Protein backbone atom coordinates (compact mmCIF):
# COMPACT_ATOMS: atom_id res chain seq x y z
CA UNK A 1 0.00 0.00 0.00
CA UNK A 2 1.39 3.38 -0.94
CA UNK A 3 0.85 6.48 1.13
CA UNK A 4 -0.95 9.22 -0.77
CA UNK A 5 -0.84 12.88 0.11
CA UNK A 6 -4.10 14.81 0.08
CA UNK A 7 -4.26 18.52 0.73
CA UNK A 8 -7.58 20.24 1.24
CA UNK A 9 -7.31 23.99 1.29
CA UNK A 10 -10.93 24.67 2.11
CA UNK A 11 -14.44 23.39 1.74
CA UNK A 12 -16.72 26.38 1.65
CA UNK A 13 -20.07 24.65 1.36
CA UNK A 14 -21.24 21.07 1.06
CA UNK A 15 -24.83 20.67 -0.16
CA UNK A 16 -25.36 17.14 1.14
CA UNK A 17 -25.53 16.81 4.95
CA UNK A 18 -24.20 13.23 4.80
CA UNK A 19 -21.28 14.36 2.65
CA UNK A 20 -20.58 17.17 5.11
CA UNK A 21 -20.41 14.64 7.94
CA UNK A 22 -18.01 12.48 5.92
CA UNK A 23 -15.78 15.47 5.11
CA UNK A 24 -15.73 16.47 8.76
CA UNK A 25 -14.80 12.93 9.83
CA UNK A 26 -11.99 12.80 7.27
CA UNK A 27 -10.74 16.20 8.43
CA UNK A 28 -10.78 15.11 12.09
CA UNK A 29 -8.96 11.86 11.29
CA UNK A 30 -6.25 13.75 9.42
CA UNK A 31 -5.96 16.32 12.19
CA UNK A 32 -5.60 13.61 14.85
CA UNK A 33 -2.95 11.81 12.77
CA UNK A 34 -0.94 15.02 12.50
CA UNK A 35 -1.28 15.70 16.21
CA UNK A 36 -0.05 12.18 17.01
CA UNK A 37 2.95 12.63 14.68
CA UNK A 38 3.80 15.97 16.31
CA UNK A 39 3.49 14.47 19.79
CA UNK A 40 5.76 11.56 18.86
CA UNK A 41 8.37 13.85 17.34
CA UNK A 42 8.33 16.10 20.42
CA UNK A 43 8.66 13.08 22.74
CA UNK A 44 11.52 11.71 20.64
CA UNK A 45 13.42 15.00 20.86
CA UNK A 46 13.07 14.99 24.67
CA UNK A 47 14.32 11.40 24.86
CA UNK A 48 17.41 12.19 22.78
CA UNK A 49 18.76 14.72 25.29
Residue, then its C-alpha position, 0 to 999 in steps of 0.5 A: x500500500x502506498x501512502x498518498x498525500x491529500x491537501x484540502x485547502x478549504x471546503x466552503x459549502x457542502x450541499x449534502x448533509x451526509x457528505x458534510x459529515x463524511x468530510x468532517x470525519x476525514x478532516x478530524x482523522x487527518x488532524x488527529x494523525x498530524x497531532x499524534x505525529x507531532x506528539x511523537x516527534x516532540x517526545x523523541x526530541x526529549x528522549x534524545x537529550 
